[in-house]
């Protein structure tokens, strides 16, 4: 217990919390329901120029010549830039800068940027794009990761199409399979997916006389953006200021797309010496910004008759598309690819595991971060596979999972021992109770009779796991916490409130730790000129890691504050408790003073009023040869159970109910937590049933939201969510991550429910009516 | 093409504007009247975040030529507070956690308001239908539906 206190908790441990664990309305709710909150697109800048990007119509071509003279001559055009006009490095990227700000010699996907325009208004800028003449020489292109690995395949980049191979090897899979009674091997395919954050991408870049460039935008990763803008302009990092505006959704996309718009707006601003706005239309976003990685995943599992898993082999062909974005391995275990490979064997204890993953360039749009970061793809594969294995074994799929799933002390595929905070089996129990699994679930019906019926109901489930971190050493976060003389508090930090509720959560942690009310804490909009380095707003890391940094900072302020209170109350510090704006004697609560009086004295005595917290999570390890190590320091766990109704004549799937349960450590704000669960399940439902970027010879066919469908209110069933709070010793008050966990098991849960209804299985998403109709009739899609 | 004068009311106040043919209501609200609570997300009537109430009905302002606003009464999110007090739909959105990134929130609140003005006791299905023209990528619609239900006469009246 004392260990927990030291690591995680504030000073009120042992008592019920005053602020933490309460379903407080989010701090920005009032500004949002009244429409007063300003997104960047709502802010007017007088005299601002408007940028636009000329995009490649070809998936792979050499640029032979660009003639911009007619565009430059158009009245209202201030500048037209080509590759030679970039002042510094002509490349950007979240991990490796392989994407040109403006392409020089060749284009690698439909949507690649070949010229930039700044004009007095948007109309003129777009008109100017039409006046630029580019001579292209088309090159053979490659659109599949497997094709791209063949010898003689067109090279997307000079370095070759294979970006990286990742592997995990534990035990001896051959020996493992030799002991198996049942072996099942299947291949799964998942497509590119669009984030569909509702606020379009936009950046405003403003130059200053002192050579500083300020970039405003709905960035998910301010420091990544700063790290890219500086070298592109050829200036030191401290000459770039990134100011985060409230994102209207991000879901991983704005980790990358905000860098894209920022570097381009910044070079236009540098060239013209004027503020420049660069906003992408919905079609442009769908054409050119990062997507969820498509993957082809082959998995083979072996089990004993009693259901015990003995071996697993997986191969992943992970399509990166034209540019690296967040795909590559950032050692030891950062990047989408490493994560997908680590997750592929699922949350199961399997003694013999081998996984190989190939990350490959193609001439498609590129994969980046999207909620789940490689895990949803892996989950769809392992959870569809395990479910089908249950059919083969004639076992209940929940029982089979219960038998093999992680519990305290389990060894993962990377050999990591899960020595704390493992509540996966409890999530199965709780979801099962809420769903009525044991009563509802029936074995798969005989497919032959299927077409004769009009409608069938099916029940399916999936489980999942997700990390709370990014898997690299660069996972540290900083926070500056200021106590003011009236007892109010300001928090400066660099992680972004993009809707998930994280700023409210960290304000609750700060309020709890300092003994003030939630309303007394103001979390300042992230600004790299005032916020300490915090890394990106990703990886379900933010509340946990930043919460810890805030607790460290708060402790530095708390000591002098309590010293002041001790003097005023003439009571030893050890007996004092700060809570709800008062500091009181634990043994005699009537003996108290208002916290602000102690704050005033702290100030008057010249004592410390500023805390600086820096938190580095436990070290990530993963041997690049064997894939053995502890890549992420803690995991969250989930179970989802779904009831679907399938129209056997049309193949249409209606989701009737989803019961879920999550182990996410301490729920800092249960209401906002539920919001993450509801939204994640909604996103997972879209992945399962309707979403796919359709590409034909590298050209996106469904640009725009009338052709790329996401779930509406009519698609959503009622969702129940049980919360299991397995204390995380590395989390503030025991918390761990939730942001990405909820959408991960949904596609497989729905796929398994559909299989239970129709009696045959589908191996790709989306499981749309065509796929279901064909599966019912024994045809492939 | 000649400019025309269009007259209508926004949030109870009369507006008279010279407009260009082809101007859309969303741009007039946002750029000429400064009512930026109305958002633009796709400009093709698919995402619905530009929804406002026109003569009592929810419309997508990005597909509404400004000339069609002639003589109408338009309500935007900025007009929902009365005497400094939030509308009950706004209050329930806050209490029930129906807000996340907030980009669809003004439209969703207005959709709830338009529904409840006509149908004070909607079923869950009627609420789902009433907001089905507006996309939300954050909430899975669950708490939005709950908040509108709570604001209705059949609802829990914010007991949560």
Interface residues (C-beta under 8 A of the other chain):
Chain A: X23 X25 X26 X28 X29 X30 X31 X32 X33 X34 X35 X36 X37 X38 X39 X41 X42 X195 X196 X197 X198 X199 X200 X246 X247 X248 X249 X250 X251 X281 X282 X498 X499 X500 X501 X671 X672 X674 X675 X678 X679 X680 X681 X682 X683 X685 X704 X705 X706 X710 X711 X712 X713 X714 X716 X718 X719
Chain B: X30 X35 X36 X37 X38 X39 X40 X41 X42 X43 X44 X46 X47 X49 X76 X77 X78 X80 X81 X86 X90 X93 X94 X95 X96 X97 X99 X100 X101 X102 X103 X104 X105 X106 X109 X127 X128 X129 X131 X132 X133 X134 X135 X136 X137 X138 X139 X140 X141 X142 X143 X144 X145
